[in-house]
């Protein structure tokens, strides 16, 4: 592929994978594409309601499997996925069906993404309005991800993370921690945040809940109070390189010690 090629996936055409079913059942259209991406390249995604699963792999390409769903062919065809693919950057933009004019009109239209990318790529932006967002196995420079409402999970992502949830749940999970320094900044406005950390890990923790409670299995000193805030700020282990920062508006934060 030419480095400056613009790859466009247009879903306004015929429903190659859709199946006509009776009213009230879900129509589906499946699209699968592959694009080369440098191991140090950047990836970004703007999604619509649905699910997004991103997995870091040892490949030098981005593999996209998108399943769009709706109750009518018209709304299914109105979902568009456009990919701007270059050798050093892949950007995906998803367009939802138009907003219905009437209150009781069909509002269906979601996309389920499963995406494999080079594990050393930088995730510059992932935006999902509502649904579930999972990012697993990344080792690039950084991750930036935001979710309107639902569940956001990062798992074994050994890179800087800036993650934000408006409403729902936020989870940061590690099966182990490594020596390279990383910084994780997690914010949830309304809901609970959880971090699962191996028992032998060393890290610096700063967690603040504005209207909720902060707790940590690693903290011998317990939770402190600063005004109405519940807060823990302390170093776990000797000379920790990893920094974990969590903030909750309305909700709780818990850092769990995990023994595998």
Secondary structure by P-SEA (a helix, b strand, c coil): ccccbbbbbcccccccccccccccbbbbbbbbbbbbbcccbbbbbbcccbbbbbbbccccbbbbbbbbbcccaaaaaabbbbbbccccbbbbbbbccccccccccccbbbbbbbbbccccccccbbbbcccbbbbccccccbbbbbbcccbbbbcccccccbbbbcccbbbbbbccccccbbbbbbbbccbbbbbbbcccbbbbbbbbbccbbbbbccccccccccccccbbbbbccccccbbbbbbbccbbbbbbbbcc
